[in-house]
Amino acid sequence: MNWKDIVSNVGGIAASVAPLLGGPVGLAMSIGSQIAGALGTANTPQAVVEELKNNPEAALKLQQWAHDEKQQIRQSHIELQKIDLAQYQADLADRQHARTTNKDHWMPATLTIMLFVLFSAVLWALFYGPEITDNRDLIVYLVGNLFALLASSVAYWVSSTKGSRDKDKLVNLIQQNSKGA
């Protein structure tokens, strides 16, 4: 007897666990071992079946174990989501810090202009360049990559953070002018 043979016995008590016993051998053995541990039996399918048949409390133990496992999986999922959220917040803070630090620097504008010029030149070469048939795939590849870079640099200038920063500059300028008048 193997773990797949007791799927129906376990499935009638803890339906969420049964498909795992019917899965790959390694997973079935792992889940079977955990079930045997929860029931306090030997780590064999026969021992688990005998315990479920002979001990009425074994079904309750199995249901409790399945419930606890579900709760643990949910809690782990919540923790992973918290970690993802913290990483996303750190990335946003990093971007905001970079924008604050470089708010009046000439480099972002220069990079955007240079990317636009380079993108335009490669795009021109794609459509009008002399004898590009041998390099057409390379140029298409470059256009795709340059377009992504150009889109990111343009997003820097038109994003809501940039607009908010510009609005704050304007408000500060108006406040300074009203205090000076």
Secondary structure, 3 states (H helix, E strand, C coil): CCHHHHHHHHHCCCCCCHHHHCCCHHHHHHHHHHHHHHHCCCCCHHHHHHHHHHCHHHHHHHHHHHHHHHHHHHHHHHHHHHHHHHHHHHHHHHHHHHHHHCCCCCHHHHHHHHHHHHHHHHHHHHHHCCCCCCCHHHHHHHHHHHHHHHHHHHHHHHCHHHHHHHHHHHHHHHHHHHHHC
